[in-house]
């Protein structure tokens, strides 16, 4: 309550003194919107922590800038994906925020992650699907290191031992491929190998991925990819290596 009262007093003071000081109206409105959005977003975070999903959604819709970053550098979508809620509530929140005009799930926040990358690396398949189907995702955006979400998801697969997580990652990789992810690997291991090369001698799950890819995509790429390849930079190269 004390913080709310302080906020009200500060907002009143700004609304009275800044226009009198001759500040440009557009700049004044921008400052006030940012101030109000910060207060609203803090309230949204509290609503979510209290599992008051309906109120959180209503508050989000009043934000002037739905892509606002919290003082921690965390944007609303990132907070939703990371918050401690059952997944049905997370889906409700994510679905609601993706429908808000102006939302940009491609922004990079303070952690350096985009929403799709976070969802894919966490094995949150339903969130990956919802983000991709929103039509607002640029699937092939690269990080500062040059890697894409697909690059990271494949590497992540070989970095975990939990079977359920591995299966979720594979399903996420399939979704990325179905939605047009660039099949070229942009990162290499210390020995110069690409993640795709690890699939050639992979486990039963990765072999199932290769079979799925061959059945769903390889026929379309066949003419350009039937080659005796030494380098394995794409999933098509893996299929050639395994099945020629």
N, C-alpha and C positions, 0 to 999 in steps of 0.2 A: 504493500500500500504506500509506503514511504517513497519508493522509487517512482510509482505512478504519479504521486503528488509533485515530486520534483520535476518530472517530465512535463506535467501540465503547466507548471510555473515557467519553465524554460521556454516551452512552446509559446506561451502567452507573451513573454518578454520579447522573444524574437519577432512575433507577429506585430508587435507595437513599435519596437525600436528600429528594426531594419528598414521598413518602408519609409519611415521618417528620415532615416539617414540618407535617403536618395538612392538606395540600391536598385539596380535594374530588376524589373518585375520577374522576368524569366529566370534570372539567377536566384532571386528570392524564392520563387515557387519551387525551383529545383532543390534548394537547401531544405525547405520545409517538407517536400515530398520524401527526401532521403531521411530526414529526422523521423517523420511519421512511419515510413517503411521499416526503419530499424526497430521502432517500438512494436509495430505489428508483428514483425518476424520473431522477435523475442517472445511475444505472446503465443505465436504459432508453435514455437519450440516447447513452451510450457504445456500447451494443450496436448501436443503429441506425447510428451513425457507422462501426462496424466491419462493418456489413452482416450482423450475427448476428440475423436476423429472428425465428427461432424462440425464442431466449432473450429477446428484447425483448418478444414477445407473452406469454410465460410470466411475466415480471416485471410487466408491466402488469396482469395478472389478480390480482396480490397487493396492488395499491394499495388502501388504505382509501378514498381519495378520488380517483377516476379523473379528476376535473376539476381536479386540483391545478395551480397555476401555478408555473412555474419561477421562480428568482430574477430572471430576465430579464422575467418577466410572461407568458411563453409557455406555453400549455397543451399537453397531449400531442397533441391533434388538429392544432393549428397546426404543431407541430414535424414531425409526420408529413407534412403537405401541403408543407412547405417543405424537407424534408431532401433530401440529394443521393443519391437512390436511383432505380433503374429503376422504371417505373410498376407492373410486376407485383408488386414488393415493397411499394410504397406501398399498392396495393389490398389486399394481405394484411393489412397493419397497420391500415388504415382499417376494413376489414371486421371485424377482431378487436376493435378498440376500440369499435365501434358495438354490439357484442353484449354488452359488459360492463355489468352492471346499474348503473344510476345515472348513466351517462354522459350529459352534457348538451351536445350540439353547438351549442346556441344561446347559450352564454355569451359575453360580450364580454371579450376579454383586453386586456392593456395597450396593444396596438396599436390598439384600437378596432374590430377586425374580428371577425366571426363566421366559423366554418368555411365555411358555404355561400357567403358573400360572397367570401371568399378564393379558393375553388375556382372560382366563376363568373367572377370578374374575371381569373383566371389562365388561363382557357380550358380548364380541366381537366374536360372534359365527363363522363368516366367517374366522377370523384369527385363531381361535382354529382349525377349519377344515383344513385350509391350513398347519398349523404347524404339525398336526397329519398325514396328507397325504404326508408330505415331506419324511417320513420314517426315520427322523433324531431325533425323540423325544423319550426319555425314559420316558414313561408315569407314571411310578410308583416311580420315584425318590422322596425321602422324604426331607423335610426341616429339619433344625437343631432340630426343635421341634417334629419331627417324623411324621408329617402329609403330606399327598399327595395332589395333585391338586384336586382330587375328594373330599377328606375330606373338603377342603377349599371351593369348589364350593357349596357343600350342605349347609355348615354353612352360607355361604354368602347369599344363597337363603332366609334363615330365618331372615337375618339381614337387608333386604331392603323392602321397601313398594311399590316402583314403579312397576306397573303391567308389563310394557314393559320390564323392567330390569329382573323381575322374570321369565318372559317367555324366555328371552334370556339365562338366567342361566340354566333353565331346558333343553333347546336345547343343551347347552354346556355340561351338565351332560350326556345327551344321547350320544353325540359324544364320550365323554371319555369312557363310558361303551362299545360302539361299537368297540372301538380301544383297548380294553383289560385292562381297568383300574381295579385295585384291588378293589373288592367290600366291603372289610372289612374296617370299620371305625377305624382309629388309634388315634382319639382324643375323649375326653369326655367333657360334660358340667360340670359345678360346682357340679351338683347333681348326677354325675356319668352316666348320660344318653348319648347315642350316637346320632348323628344327625339323623340316620335312625329312631330312636324311635319317633322322632317328626313327621315323615311322616305318622305314623299309624293314628294319629288324625289330619292330615294336611288338607289343603284346596283342592279345586277341581283340581288345577294344579298338586299338588303332588300325588293325587289319579290317575290322568291321567298318571303320570310317572310310578306309580306302575302297572297300567294296561299295559302300553307299555312294561315294563320290563317283566311282566308275559308272554305276548304274544311273545316276542322276545328271551328271555333267559331262563325263568324259567323251560321250558320243559327239557332243557339240564341238569339243575341242580337238577331236581326233586327228584331223588333217594337219593341224599346225604342231601337234605334240608327238606324233609318231616319229621318234628319232632315237638314235643311240646316244643317250646322254651320259656324260660323266658328272656334270654338276647337277645337283638336285635342289632347285630353287623354288619350284612350285609343286602343288599337290598333283598336278598332271604328270610331272616328272617322276613322282613316286609311283604312280600307277603304271607308267611305262616301264620303270625299273622292275616292278613286281610281276607284271603280267605279259611282258613281251616274249 
